Amino acid sequence: MVQSEIPGVFVRVKAVVLDSFVLMLLMLMVTELFSSFEAVPDLYRILAFVLIFGLYDPILTSSVGGTIGHMVFGLRVKRDNHEGKNILFPVAVVRFLVKATLGWISLVTVMGHKQGKAIHDMVARSVVVYHTKNLKVAA
């Protein structure tokens, strides 16, 4: 991997901030949906918010290679040993749990790691790269 292909901490923070807004929007939409019903138990509301918060990142990261924030800023999360493949869902869950537990602390390591890895990337054996489309080279 060429050093210029490694996203810095600033672009990753921008992606996290955008994802925070996306999560708030999703939760607002669910709140509006629940308010259209007469009586929704608090347990269902809590469960909905936990599922949105807990599954947003792992589902998108494992299925399309990144969250909406990643995609907007041209980033993708790939397997460290095979950058062409997305990480598996169970690995994405572990990656998210570490990221959510450590918060911003996890991102501090991006600046000092030669591959720009955060702690959650090291645990999940993932790497965040800039997305490049496969271009056909004329022969």
C-alpha positions as CSV (number, residue, x, y, z in Angstrom):
1,M,0.0,0.0,0.0
2,V,1.3,3.4,-0.9
3,Q,1.5,5.9,2.0
4,S,-0.6,8.4,0.1
5,E,-3.5,5.9,0.0
6,I,-3.7,5.9,3.8
7,P,-6.4,8.2,5.1
8,G,-5.3,10.5,7.9
9,V,-7.1,10.9,11.2
10,F,-8.8,14.1,10.1
11,V,-10.8,12.5,7.3
12,R,-11.7,9.6,9.6
13,V,-13.0,12.0,12.2
14,K,-15.1,13.8,9.6
15,A,-16.6,10.4,8.6
16,V,-17.4,9.7,12.3
17,V,-19.1,13.1,12.7
18,L,-21.2,12.5,9.6
19,D,-22.2,9.1,10.9
20,S,-23.2,10.6,14.2
21,F,-25.6,12.9,12.3
22,V,-26.9,9.9,10.3
23,L,-27.5,8.0,13.5
24,M,-29.4,10.9,15.0
25,L,-31.5,11.2,11.9
26,L,-32.3,7.5,12.0
27,M,-33.3,7.7,15.6
28,L,-35.4,10.7,15.0
29,M,-37.2,8.9,12.2
30,V,-37.9,5.9,14.5
31,T,-39.1,8.3,17.2
32,E,-41.5,9.8,14.7
33,L,-42.7,6.4,13.6
34,F,-43.3,5.3,17.2
35,S,-45.2,8.5,18.0
36,S,-47.7,7.6,15.3
37,F,-48.8,4.7,17.4
38,E,-50.9,5.1,20.6
39,A,-48.8,3.0,23.0
40,V,-45.4,1.7,22.3
41,P,-43.7,0.2,25.3
42,D,-40.5,1.8,26.4
43,L,-38.7,-1.5,26.0
44,Y,-39.4,-1.5,22.2
45,R,-38.1,2.1,22.0
46,I,-35.0,1.2,23.8
47,L,-34.5,-1.9,21.8
48,A,-34.9,0.0,18.5
49,F,-32.3,2.6,19.5
50,V,-29.8,0.0,20.7
51,L,-30.3,-2.0,17.4
52,I,-29.8,1.2,15.3
53,F,-26.7,2.3,17.2
54,G,-25.2,-1.2,17.5
55,L,-25.9,-2.5,14.0
56,Y,-25.5,0.5,11.7
57,D,-21.7,0.3,11.6
58,P,-21.2,-3.5,11.5
59,I,-23.9,-4.1,8.8
60,L,-22.7,-1.4,6.5
61,T,-19.0,-2.1,7.1
62,S,-19.4,-5.8,6.4
63,S,-21.8,-5.5,3.5
64,V,-20.6,-2.4,1.5
65,G,-17.2,-1.7,3.0
66,G,-18.0,1.2,5.2
67,T,-20.6,3.5,6.7
68,I,-22.3,6.4,5.0
69,G,-19.6,8.6,6.5
70,H,-16.9,6.4,5.0
71,M,-18.5,6.4,1.6
72,V,-19.1,10.2,1.5
73,F,-15.4,10.8,2.2
74,G,-14.2,8.0,-0.2
75,L,-13.1,5.6,2.5
76,R,-13.5,1.8,2.7
77,V,-12.8,-0.7,5.5
78,K,-11.1,-3.8,4.1
79,R,-9.5,-6.9,5.5
80,D,-5.8,-6.3,6.4
81,N,-4.6,-9.4,4.6
82,H,-6.8,-8.9,1.6
83,E,-7.7,-5.3,0.9
84,G,-10.1,-6.2,-1.8
85,K,-12.5,-7.9,0.6
86,N,-14.9,-6.4,3.2
87,I,-14.5,-7.6,6.8
88,L,-16.9,-10.3,7.9
89,F,-20.0,-9.3,10.0
90,P,-18.8,-10.9,13.3
91,V,-15.4,-9.1,12.9
92,A,-17.3,-5.8,12.1
93,V,-19.2,-6.3,15.3
94,V,-16.0,-6.7,17.4
95,R,-14.4,-3.8,15.6
96,F,-17.4,-1.6,16.4
97,L,-17.6,-2.7,20.0
98,V,-13.9,-1.8,20.5
99,K,-14.4,1.5,18.7
100,A,-17.5,2.4,20.8
101,T,-15.8,1.4,24.0
102,L,-12.6,3.3,23.5
103,G,-14.2,6.2,21.6
104,W,-11.7,8.9,20.4
105,I,-8.9,7.1,22.2
106,S,-8.9,4.5,19.5
107,L,-8.3,7.1,16.8
108,V,-5.2,8.5,18.5
109,T,-3.1,5.6,17.2
110,V,-3.9,6.4,13.6
111,M,-1.2,9.2,13.5
112,G,1.5,6.9,14.9
113,H,0.8,3.7,13.0
114,K,2.5,3.2,9.6
115,Q,-0.7,1.9,8.1
116,G,-2.8,4.5,9.8
117,K,-4.6,2.0,12.0
118,A,-6.8,2.8,14.9
119,I,-6.9,0.4,17.8
120,H,-10.2,-1.1,16.6
121,D,-8.5,-1.7,13.2
122,M,-5.7,-3.6,14.9
123,V,-8.1,-5.8,16.9
124,A,-10.2,-6.5,13.8
125,R,-7.3,-6.9,11.5
126,S,-8.8,-4.3,9.2
127,V,-7.4,-1.4,7.3
128,V,-9.2,1.9,6.2
129,V,-8.2,2.9,2.7
130,Y,-9.3,5.3,0.1
131,H,-11.7,3.7,-2.3
132,T,-10.4,3.5,-5.9
133,K,-12.5,2.2,-8.7
134,N,-11.0,-0.6,-10.8
135,L,-9.8,1.0,-13.9
136,K,-9.1,-1.0,-17.0
137,V,-5.6,-0.3,-18.4
138,A,-5.5,-0.1,-22.2
139,A,-3.2,-2.6,-23.7
